[in-house]
């Protein structure tokens, strides 16, 4: 038996139905996984390429900032635009343009015409296209799967993202050994493959009952999305807590690196450690739906908060590579559990006509918190010790845990 969710594609029903029997979800998931793979390959190749052609770490760091800047500049506007536009066509167009953008790098390299300005330009353009693609992608799932399958669908996408994070670093490094342009060519091909997958999906990733967004003032539509997020008590709390937790999460890698280095680990060992422990993120993404079903949304979010507060305390007293590996692995396991639960709730409660704007407003908080946490970790490690830095972050997450638990007691955190 099959049925069509309101405004969505045909999906199977019944106890035996799973997201993997949903043809359109398989295509969307494949497209997302291919895009993530391409992004991951170029993530490593970009700074290494800039170092190769300029010899300047400052230029490589500036390139990272240029690539991240579009989300801060255009994130909210992108959300409003994808609420107006056909989301599937937006994703396909972004993939095709990203393929062309990436392909210009190996093309310029082949004729000896690549310049730092060219690399900066492709990084910025790619960032703009990523913002639009991710805004449309983040709003599409409820129009591809049924509501009770959302957690499993978000988990599947999170699993693909985590798995790509494990393998793309070594793959990107290996490709770079053959040719400086090869990682970017692979990235371009991954975007073309993603666009092909999406082109076979039925529907336009929009609830047909709502129709296209009203063509009013873009600024007014952005404000409407931000206001809706702020006025939803539970979602506002989760967004604020997620941003607060991201401040601490953004510091864990640097703290772990310093502790591991002080314990005598080599750079190569640390690199292998981080790649191997990325498997923890895959396991966390896979188990997130079961944990959410067992603990409920509020229970899972609180469990992650209190667990990470305890893990920061353990990191403060970690002195061996084995201890660092254990703590870091548990961190990587817990991160997708929180993210998947929070994103699922956001998609469940947000009206389709606002999903692009609310999703980008939520994500913008995370993007803003990330450099704050990384900078705070660097400052603390420069001026104090890894133990002190870990203790500060432990106190921060503990304060978040206490305040969120109080809010839960007052009924502001969603119950199962």
Secondary structure as UniProt FT lines:
FT   STRAND          2..4
FT   TURN            6..7
FT   STRAND          10..12
FT   TURN            15..16
FT   HELIX           19..21
FT   HELIX           23..54
FT   HELIX           57..84
FT   HELIX           87..110
FT   TURN            111..112
FT   HELIX           116..140
FT   HELIX           141..143
FT   HELIX           147..149
FT   HELIX           150..178
FT   TURN            180..181
FT   HELIX           182..199
FT   TURN            208..210
FT   HELIX           218..231
FT   HELIX           233..262
FT   TURN            263..264
FT   HELIX           267..316
FT   HELIX           321..349
FT   HELIX           352..354
FT   HELIX           355..383
FT   HELIX           386..409
FT   TURN            410..411
//
